[in-house]
Amino acid sequence: MDIQDIKNRFGIIGNSPLLNRAIDIARQVAPTDISVLIQGESGSGKEVFSQIIHHLSARKHGPFIAVNCGAIPEGTIDSELFGHEKGAFTGAHESRKGYFEVVDGGTIFLDEVGEMPLSTQARLLRILETGEYIRVGSSKVQKTNVRVVAATNVDVYEAVQRGKFREDLYYRLNTVPLRIPPLRERKEDIYLLFRKFVVDFSDKYRTPGVQLTPDAQELLINYSWPGNVRQLKNIAEQIAILEKERTIDAAILSRYIPAEQPTSTLPMFVKEQSKEDFSERDILYKVLFDMKKDMVELKKLVVELIQNGVNAASFDHNAKYINKLYNEVNPSNQLYSREGSGVTPTIIHNPAVNSTTPSNYVSLDTLDAEEVEESLSLVEKESDLIKKALKKHKGKRKAAAQELGISERTLYRKIKDLNLD
């Protein structure tokens, strides 16, 4: 059976080379008995390819069942897949066969296999390697002869790296990887699919046919279709039923297609993590960076004073930082300002340089200066940052949490831990 015959038999529309390649892989792997992992986005048609593999295999006369692993609660998935004995758990009033027992001799399609709990993954691995399984609540080992075709819309390899999916199971399932291209990579098939869906729904609901203007066709083809073929089919059905105007232009079509948010095409790595972990680390980084910045600026100021002595040029050059340091101690006054700012500058004066001291001079004795070591405690810095944020936002904790870059829940906990109430 060639590719076109398969398309006709299973109702596949499209001439994309990527689609043809996926069909060809499914055709070649079907007569064998190895496991297949189908990867593709939601709505791209993964279940159709599992049916192709089953119906072109030697098991075509055996049973076929599709199981959505993501739709089965974690507490009952073992019972659903492997069966259970009477009294195995509360509500188990009688023994029950699992899917692997029912489909013996056929094919089972495990959709969203990436959502399967780790304990169930271990049971699945044993079936793939030995064909053996044990019912829930039983100690008797049973055998089954089932071909497994799995599918997922997530990056399973990334899930392996995060410890959410067993590595040995991944390599056991991924004997032959089969990738279904998303609709945005099959632009030449989009209008063809839309026409097919519109004709089918017009016949079903006995409505007049629909035509797209050139600008509407361009909008249709250039849309990203995050829901893939399923989304395109839904929009075609809406237009066939609801739209009174049967010649659809871009303005009309845009009412049915959701507006896309502009996104950056720059590469970016995003590592999934909990909000709580990110908040703890983020506030520590914030403290350390502030400390480092202050130390660097102080070092620069001290080196300049040592090299050039206490003079107006040195203080004019560092006026912004000097004022910042002084305002932390005495916010009501400004130690130094540039000329033309409208504020009377308070000039730091070294008595050793000039004995005549104007009224607005502050005496600075560089000979008997006492060195005060700044506390480098992270707890004190963290407490200080939280106090400043709360003071800035007049005690509003939600705004203070946003300012600090942490969750409101984390802020409440830190206020309690640091006794800041």
Secondary structure, 3 states (H helix, E strand, C coil): CCHHHHHHHHCCCCCCHHHHHHHHHHHHHCCCCCCEEEECCCCCCHHHHHHHHHHCCCCCCCCEEEEEHHHCCCCCHHHHHHCECCCCCCCCCCCECCHHHHCCCCEEEEECHHHCCHHHHHHHHHHHHHCEEECECCCCEEECCCEEEEEECCCHHHHHHCCCCCHHHHHHHCCEEEECCCHHHCHHHHHHHHHHHHHHHHHHHCCCCCEECHHHHHHHHHCCCCCHHHHHHHHHHHHHHHCCCCEECHHHHCCCCCCCCCCCCCCCCCCCCCHHHHHHHHHHHHHHHHHHHHHHHHHHHHHHHHHHCCCHHHHHHCHHHHHHHHHHHCCCCCCCCCCCCCCCCCEEECCCCCCCCCCCEEECCCCCCCCCCCCCCHHHHHHHHHHHHHHHCCCCHHHHHHHHCCCHHHHHHHHHHCCCC
